[in-house]
């Protein structure tokens, strides 16, 4: 009888471990919280993941996704380091929590998966801050964990996010930044095509990582592949699902600029500008500066010079505020100043135009800004 009871207990424990990730309450809380993060509803997300930790105190998901709230606060303004230390501490808490689980259960796939995720996101922060060695070391530690998690549970499509990110960027980043190549000598070779394939599978089939996979596909097609049609597909779908996410909406607008559809871009950036005025979370001065620049540019392209000057002047003012703590002037400041000079010239205010061209020459060279300013100083723009 004792043996039967013992066997029943063992079976119940095994079933509980196997079915934990399929618990409908667990899944619904994680899904709800993830969507709240991407909707930039950070307080709601915190409440959701606090509840997740309360209901499932022995599972690392609540701690990990709570750290993701901080990550998105960083993502909204990557120039600010306000949340860096808090984020690193939160991820270390996840790593320590997972290590405690793994000491007792070395094959616990959840602990392996979330420890790998925590190391991966810490590496992303270090890469953002150009701490390449630290980023490489975290990547080196994260990759075996992702491989181990996949080996234990090959049906888990979420794991492929880690494979896809590694395979793509392990080849793409050294290509774009050759000075990083020495850090990669102890790592497996990457494969961009395979990475894209894995990210697409994750975007289509993953339970929790599908949104992040779509975001990665958006940015890699935009920044590295320069395939703006492919990038636009992901930007459009993400903006549709999360219309008040400023990062998704910003890329959505930028892609129409890249494709030369300035009217559509201006419409999107007008929506961004209105949300900045209404103080939507994440719609800050930096984003407003970009929005008014592209609105002004569209007015200029359509010959509406007074309206263009209004928005370029706002961009110039915001740029001086946003650039205050930077080492050099931004492209937005330089170009908006140049455009204001060009508008003054076309409106017949030569004296004011000359002052703007000289101001452009006092700034750093940005593209052909100095060449244009010198040319317009010699010959008025008509």
C-alpha positions in Angstrom: 0.0 0.0 0.0 2.8 2.4 0.9 4.5 1.7 -2.4 1.2 2.5 -4.3 0.8 5.7 -2.4 4.4 6.7 -3.1 3.9 5.9 -6.8 0.8 8.0 -6.9 2.6 10.9 -5.3 5.5 10.6 -7.8 3.0 10.5 -10.7 1.2 13.6 -9.4 4.5 15.5 -9.0 5.5 14.6 -12.5 2.1 15.6 -14.0 2.2 18.9 -12.1 5.6 19.7 -13.5 4.7 18.7 -17.1 1.4 20.6 -17.1 2.5 23.7 -15.2 3.2 25.7 -18.4 -0.2 24.7 -19.7 -2.1 25.9 -16.6 -4.7 28.3 -18.0 -4.4 30.8 -15.2 -0.6 30.9 -15.5 -0.9 31.3 -19.3 -3.6 34.0 -19.1 -1.6 36.0 -16.6 1.6 35.9 -18.5 -0.1 36.7 -21.8 -2.0 39.6 -20.2 1.1 41.0 -18.6 3.1 40.8 -21.8 0.5 42.6 -23.7 0.3 45.3 -21.0 4.1 45.8 -21.3 3.9 46.3 -25.1 0.9 48.6 -24.6 3.1 50.6 -22.3 0.7 50.0 -19.4 3.5 49.5 -16.9 1.4 49.9 -13.7 -1.1 47.3 -14.9 1.7 45.0 -16.0 3.3 45.3 -12.5 0.1 44.3 -10.9 -0.3 41.3 -13.2 3.2 40.0 -12.6 3.0 40.7 -8.9 -0.1 38.5 -8.9 1.7 35.9 -11.0 4.5 35.7 -8.4 2.0 35.4 -5.6 0.1 32.5 -7.3 3.3 30.8 -8.6 6.0 31.7 -6.1 8.3 28.9 -7.2 8.3 29.8 -10.9 10.8 32.4 -12.3 8.4 33.8 -14.9 6.9 36.5 -12.6 10.4 37.8 -11.7 11.6 37.7 -15.3 8.7 39.5 -16.8 8.7 42.1 -14.0 12.3 42.9 -15.2 10.9 43.2 -18.7 8.9 46.2 -17.5 12.1 47.9 -16.6 13.6 46.9 -20.0 10.9 48.7 -21.8 11.3 51.8 -19.7 14.9 51.8 -21.0 13.8 51.1 -24.5 11.5 54.2 -24.5 14.6 56.4 -24.0 17.8 54.6 -24.6 19.9 57.8 -24.0 18.9 57.7 -20.4 20.7 55.4 -18.0 18.2 56.0 -15.2 17.0 52.4 -15.0 20.2 50.6 -15.9 21.2 49.6 -12.4 17.7 48.6 -11.4 17.4 46.4 -14.5 20.7 44.7 -13.9 19.8 44.0 -10.2 16.4 42.6 -11.3 18.0 40.3 -13.8 20.5 39.1 -11.2 17.6 38.4 -9.0 16.1 36.2 -11.7 19.5 34.4 -12.3 19.9 33.7 -8.5 16.3 32.5 -8.3 16.9 30.1 -11.2 20.2 28.9 -9.8 18.5 28.0 -6.6 16.0 25.9 -8.5 18.7 24.3 -10.6 20.7 23.2 -7.5 17.8 21.0 -6.6 16.5 20.2 -10.1 19.3 20.5 -12.7 16.9 19.7 -15.6 14.2 22.2 -14.7 13.4 23.6 -18.1 11.7 26.8 -16.8 14.7 27.7 -14.7 17.1 27.0 -17.6 15.0 29.0 -20.0 14.5 32.1 -17.9 18.1 32.1 -16.7 19.2 32.1 -20.3 16.7 34.9 -21.0 18.0 37.0 -18.1 21.6 36.6 -19.3 20.5 37.4 -22.9 18.7 40.6 -21.9 21.6 41.7 -19.7 23.8 41.2 -22.7 21.4 43.4 -24.7 21.8 46.2 -22.2 25.6 45.9 -22.2 25.6 45.9 -26.1 23.3 49.0 -26.0 25.9 50.7 -23.7 28.7 49.4 -26.0 30.2 47.3 -23.2 31.0 44.7 -25.8 33.1 42.3 -23.7 30.4 42.1 -21.0 27.8 41.6 -23.7 29.8 38.8 -25.3 30.4 37.0 -22.0 26.7 37.1 -21.2 25.9 35.8 -24.7 28.5 33.0 -24.3 26.8 32.0 -21.0 23.2 32.3 -22.3 23.6 30.2 -25.5 24.3 26.8 -23.9 21.3 27.3 -21.6 19.0 28.0 -24.7 20.4 24.8 -26.3 19.8 22.8 -23.1 16.3 24.1 -22.8 15.6 23.1 -26.4 17.1 19.7 -25.9 14.8 19.1 -22.9 11.7 20.4 -24.6 12.2 20.5 -28.4 8.5 21.5 -28.9 9.0 24.8 -27.1 8.9 27.4 -30.0 9.7 30.3 -27.6 13.3 28.9 -27.3 13.8 29.6 -31.0 13.9 33.3 -30.2 17.3 32.8 -28.6 18.5 30.7 -31.5 17.3 33.2 -34.0 18.8 36.2 -32.3 22.1 34.5 -31.9 22.3 33.1 -35.4 21.4 36.4 -37.0 23.5 38.8 -35.0 26.5 36.6 -34.6 27.0 37.1 -38.3 25.5 40.5 -38.9 27.1 42.5 -36.1 30.7 41.6 -36.8 30.0 42.4 -40.5 28.7 45.9 -39.6 31.2 46.5 -36.7 34.5 44.7 -37.6 36.1 45.7 -34.3 33.8 43.3 -32.6 35.2 40.3 -34.5 38.0 39.5 -31.8 35.2 39.0 -29.2 33.6 36.3 -31.4 36.5 33.9 -31.8 35.3 31.6 -29.0 31.7 31.6 -30.2 29.9 29.3 -32.8 29.5 30.9 -36.2 26.3 32.7 -36.9 24.0 32.3 -39.9 21.8 35.2 -40.8 19.4 33.3 -43.1 18.9 30.6 -40.5 18.4 33.2 -37.8 15.7 35.0 -39.8 14.0 31.7 -40.4 14.0 30.9 -36.7 12.7 34.3 -35.7 9.9 34.0 -38.2 8.9 30.6 -36.8 8.9 32.2 -33.3 6.8 35.1 -34.5 4.2 32.7 -35.9 4.2 29.9 -33.3 5.7 31.0 -30.0 3.4 31.4 -27.0 5.2 34.2 -25.2 8.0 35.4 -27.4 6.1 36.0 -30.6 5.8 39.7 -30.2 9.5 40.1 -29.3 10.4 38.0 -32.4 8.3 40.4 -34.6 10.1 43.4 -33.1 13.5 41.8 -33.8 12.4 41.1 -37.4 11.3 44.7 -37.8 14.6 46.1 -36.6 16.9 43.7 -38.4 15.2 44.3 -41.7 15.3 48.0 -41.1 18.8 48.5 -39.7 20.9 45.6 -41.2 19.1 44.3 -44.3 17.6 47.6 -45.3 14.6 45.7 -46.7 12.0 48.3 -45.9 9.1 46.4 -47.4 9.7 43.4 -45.2 10.3 45.7 -42.2 7.1 47.5 -42.9 5.0 44.3 -42.6 6.1 43.8 -39.0 5.9 47.5 -38.1 2.3 47.6 -39.5 1.2 44.5 -37.6 2.8 45.6 -34.3 1.4 49.1 -34.6 -2.1 47.6 -35.3 -1.8 45.4 -32.2 -0.2 48.0 -29.9 -1.3 51.5 -31.3 0.0 53.4 -28.3 3.5 51.9 -28.3 5.8 54.8 -29.3 8.6 52.6 -30.5 6.4 50.6 -32.9 4.7 53.8 -34.2 8.0 55.6 -34.7 9.4 52.8 -36.9 6.0 52.7 -38.7 6.4 56.4 -39.6 10.1 56.1 -40.4 9.5 53.3 -42.9 7.2 55.4 -45.0 9.9 58.1 -45.0 12.4 55.5 -46.3 9.9 54.4 -48.9 9.4 58.1 -50.0 5.7 58.2 -49.0 6.0 61.5 -47.1 2.2 62.2 -46.9 1.7 58.9 -45.1 4.7 59.4 -42.9 3.4 62.9 -41.9 0.0 61.4 -41.0 1.7 58.9 -38.6 4.0 61.5 -37.1 1.0 63.9 -36.7 -0.6 61.2 -34.5 2.7 60.8 -32.6 2.8 64.6 -32.1 -0.7 64.6 -30.8 0.1 61.9 -28.3 3.2 63.8 -27.2 1.0 66.8 -26.5 -1.4 64.6 -24.6 1.5 63.2 -22.5 1.0 59.5 -23.5 3.6 57.4 -21.8 6.8 57.2 -23.8 5.8 60.0 -26.1 8.5 62.3 -25.0 10.4 65.4 -26.2 12.8 63.3 -28.2 10.1 61.6 -30.1 8.1 64.9 -30.5 11.3 66.5 -32.0 11.4 63.7 -34.6 7.6 64.0 -35.3 7.6 67.7 -35.9 10.7 67.4 -38.2 8.9 65.0 -40.5 5.7 67.0 -40.4 7.7 70.1 -41.4 9.5 68.2 -44.1 6.2 67.1 -45.7 4.9 70.7 -45.6 8.1 71.9 -47.2 7.9 69.2 -50.0 4.3 70.4 -50.7 5.4 74.1 -50.9 3.6 75.2 -47.7 6.5 77.2 -46.4 4.9 79.0 -43.5 3.6 75.7 -42.0 7.0 74.1 -42.7 8.8 76.9 -40.9 6.5 76.5 -37.8 7.4 72.8 -37.4 11.1 73.2 -38.2 11.4 76.0 -35.7 9.7 73.7 -33.1 12.2 71.0 -34.0 15.1 73.4 -33.6 13.9 74.4 -30.2 13.3 70.9 -29.0 16.6 69.7 -30.4 18.5 72.3 -28.3 16.7 71.0 -25.3 17.2 67.3 -26.1 20.8 67.7 -27.3 21.8 69.7 -24.2 23.8 66.9 -22.6 25.2 65.4 -25.8 28.7 65.8 -27.0 27.6 67.0 -30.5 24.6 68.4 -32.3 22.0 66.1 -33.6 21.1 65.7 -37.2 17.6 67.0 -36.4 19.1 70.3 -35.1 21.4 70.7 -38.0 18.8 69.9 -40.7 16.0 71.9 -39.2 18.2 74.9 -38.9 19.3 74.5 -42.6 15.7 74.1 -43.7 14.6 77.3 -41.8 17.4 79.2 -43.7 16.2 77.8 -47.0 12.6 78.8 -46.2 13.7 82.4 -45.2 15.5 82.6 -48.6 12.5 81.4 -50.5 10.3 83.9 -48.7 12.7 86.8 -49.4 14.2 87.2 -45.9 17.8 87.0 -47.0 19.3 88.5 -43.8 17.6 85.9 -41.7 18.5 83.1 -44.1 22.2 84.1 -43.9 22.1 83.9 -40.1 20.8 80.4 -40.2 23.4 79.2 -42.8 26.1 80.6 -40.6 24.7 78.8 -37.6 24.7 75.5 -39.6 28.4 76.1 -40.3 29.1 76.5 -36.6 27.7 73.0 -36.0 29.5 69.8 -36.9 29.3 68.5 -40.4 26.3 66.3 -40.9 26.0 64.7 -44.4 26.4 67.6 -46.8 25.1 70.3 -44.4 28.2 72.5 -44.7 28.4 72.1 -48.4 24.8 73.2 -48.8 25.1 76.1 -46.3 28.2 77.4 -48.1 26.4 77.2 -51.4 23.3 79.0 -50.2 25.5 81.7 -48.6 27.0 82.4 -52.0 23.8 82.1 -54.0 20.3 82.7 -52.5 17.8 79.8 -52.8 14.8 80.6 -55.0 
